[in-house]
């Protein structure tokens, strides 16, 4: 696992534009998408960009254990905003079965044996400092011998990539929006003991709006 590096912070009123610019600069061939509300404008922006989508493999950082057409599905959101509009190869997490082993095998088909190294991982930041579906105090934070695990939460069970996979990525971009994320963003920048700060990729960028970064 890479050593801790201080993430770069970019503050902008156009998170989608800033993230799209970094995406196009990196030209990733393997990408893990984030769920939630913040990344949707980015996906809609990327759907209009000229990019080698046919050569790109799309994965997910986490998923709720729901069918792919469920309102809470990260895959459904990404499909509506981006994936139905580009010819990328999509590897969705099996929310309907919530089988972590199935997704590990899917990763192995693309990356071969050993720890997968994604070109780019997009992540969000929760008010409690969680990222993907790695929450404070959850045993999943200490998993080092699995690439994907199931996490139990009060609303939905979830699948999530583990910290070793997130930290092995060539680049990680956090998308952070809103005043409610301000304290968590300060903790992330300070390297506090929150799940998001335990991601230790060698290249890390935080793109935040004024409300979160003030």
N, C-alpha and C positions, 0 to 999 in steps of 0.2 A: 504494500500500500504506500502511496506517495506521502511524503512528509507534508505537514501543514503549510499552506501558503496563504498569504493575505489576499482575499478576493478584491478585484478591481470593482469600483462602484461608478456607474454612470447614472446620472439623474436627468430625467427627461419627461416631458409631458406626453411623449409619443413612444410608449413602451414597445408597441408593435413595430413601429418603424425602426427603432434602435435594435431590436432583437432580429428583425428581418435582415438588416444590414450586416449584423455579425454572422448570421446564418449563411448568407451568400458569400461572405468573406472566408468562412471556414470550409465551405463546400463539402459538408459531411456526406458520407455514403451510408453510414449507420447512425440512426437518430432515435432517442427515446423521448417520447412526448410526455408533457405534463397534463394533468387534468385541471378541473376547476374553471372559474370564470376568467381569470386574468389572461391566459394564453389564447383564448378564442380569437381576439382581434389579430394576433400574430398569425394564426393559422389561416384566417381569411386573407391576410395580406400575402402570405406565402403562396396561396392558391393562384394569385395573379402574377407571380414572378416567373421569369424564364429560368428554369433550373433543370438539371439532368435527373428528373424524377424517376425515370425508368431504371436508373442505376442505383436507386436509393432504397434502403431497407428501413422501414419504420417500425419501431418497437414502442412499448409503453413503460413508464416508470412505475405506475401502479394502476389498479383497477378495482372498483367495487364488485362484489360478487353478485352481479345482476346480469340478466341477458343483455346482448349487445344492442337491443332496441329500447332498453329501459331509459327513462329520463335521467337517471343518476349515472349512466354509463359514460366513462371517459372516452371510450371508443366511439360511442354514438356522437358525442360532441365533436370529436376530431374528424369523424367521417363527414358530418354535415358541413363543417367549416373548411376542410382541406382534402381529406382522403378520397372523397367521391369525385374530386375534380382533377386529380393528378394520377399518373400511371406508376406510382411507387408500389413496391412490394410491402404489404402490410402484415405484420405479425402481431395480432391482437392478443391480449391476455384473455384466457377462457373464463370470463366472469360467471358464466352459467354453471360451470362445474367447480370453479375455485380451486383448480388443481395446480399447485405450484410446480410439481414435477413435470407436468406437460409443457409448461412454459420454459423450464430449464432445458428440456430436450429441444424445444424450438430454437433457443439460443445456440445450443450446440450444433445444430444443423448449419447455422450461418457462420459461427465463429470457430467451430471445431473444439477440440478438448482444451481444457484450461479456462482461466478466467476471461470472460468476454471483455473486449475493449471497444466500447462504443466511441465513435468519432465525436458525438455531441449528445449531451443529456440536458433537456430542459426541465427545470424544477420550479415549483412554487415554494412559498413560505407561509406556514400557518401562524396564527397569533400566538400559539403555544410553542413555536419554534420547530414544528414538525415539517418534514419535507417528504415527497412521495407519500407512502403510508407508514413512515417511521416516526412514531410518536414518543414523547418523553416517557421514560420508565418502561417502555415495552420491551419484552425479551428479544424482539426482532433486531434491536439495536446491537446486540452482542453476537449475532450470528456471523460467523466467519467462514463456514464450510458449505454454505448454500448460496445460490445466486438469486433465488426467488423463494419467498416464504408467504404463508397465509397469516394475516393479522386479524384478530377479533376486535371489533369496535362496537360501541353502543348502537350506531345506526346500521352499518353494514359490515359484514366480514369483507376483507380486502386481500388482494395479492399485491406484493411490492417487490421491486428489486432491492437487494440488500446493500449495505454500505460498501462491501468490497467491490461490487460491480459499479456503483456510482462513483467511487473513488478511482477506479481504473480508467474512467472515461478520459479521452484526450482533452475534452473541454466540457465544462458545466456552466450553464447560464441560468441564474435565478431570476424569475420575473416577480416583482414585488409591487403591489399597488394598494394604496389606501392608508389612511391614518391609523387604522386598527392594527396595521403591521409594523408601526414605527418602533415599538419596544423590541419586537423580535428581530427587526433589521439591525438595530443597535447591538443586540447580542450576537448576531451573526458576524457583524464587522469586528466585534471585539474578541471573537473566538470563544464565546461563553459555552457552557456545557448544555447546548441544545442540539437536537438531532441534526439540523441543517449544518451546523458548524463542524459536525463529524464527517462530512463529505470532504475528502482531501484530494481531489483531482489536481493535477499540476497546473491547469489553466482554469481559473474561476472568474466569472463576471456576474455582477449583480446589476440588473437594469431596474431602476425604481423610479416611481413618480415623486413629485415634490411632496405630496401628502405623507408618503411613507418615509422619505429621507429627511424631512425637515428636522 
